[in-house]
């Protein structure tokens, strides 16, 4: 039969060993002095040794009690540490930033999984461009960000790779002998740079037909047939937009690599759990 220490009994023993009287110990553990005395007797019976000896000055440890004292300290310290780790404390919100692509591709599943494990944590979400959410992590305005990969001290891991696509309205006609109309984010933007570099290397002329600081603005321009943009497959929602690279004989584009960004200077279990979920999606 497996035997285990009663931590409540060890707590009483430790308090007495530290110099408290049976009466003081009883007050601290919520028992009567006689109940504390019975606890100590039970402990001695289980161990088969005497751990406390009464004398004219009060109570002193026996040699066996001195040996037990070290074990009691460690067992109770581990017990208190474990309890403290799971006690409810004031929660701070987890502030998550993401690009529109990541918001549509990964974020819903990540948030669902995180909320199952941490239903009490408030989530603050910001959907913005890569440079904006990365800078927000660096400045402390966000705790975590999912954005295009770029060298940065806050970069934690690569979380996704998606092919970049030429996206336009279905049936859009852009003759090769005319400049390709483009609808792009304002600089700086990794998709913008990839589009312009690919066209330049292919010798294809282009013109900026529309710029916007938001994806909804780009989508409106592209759906209206004003221009072609570059995004990932997650921007192909709705019946109007299509991948038009092959139809318009446009050059190949690079792969969009998305990174995970966070400040890791402090220990924070909720943030670290969210980062673990993100890494598992790689």
Secondary structure by P-SEA (a helix, b strand, c coil): cbbbbaaaaaaaaaaaaacccaaaaaaaacccaaaaaaaaaaaaaaacccccccccccccccaaaaaaaaaaaaaaaaaaaaaaaccccbbbbbbbbbcaaaaaccaaaaaaaaaaacccbbbbbbbccaaaaaaaaaaccccccccccccccccccccbbbbbbbccccbbbbbccccbbbbbcccccaaaaaaaaaaaaacbbbbbccccccaaaaaaaaaacccccccccccccccccccccccccccbbbbbbbbbbbbcccccaaaaaaaaaaaaac
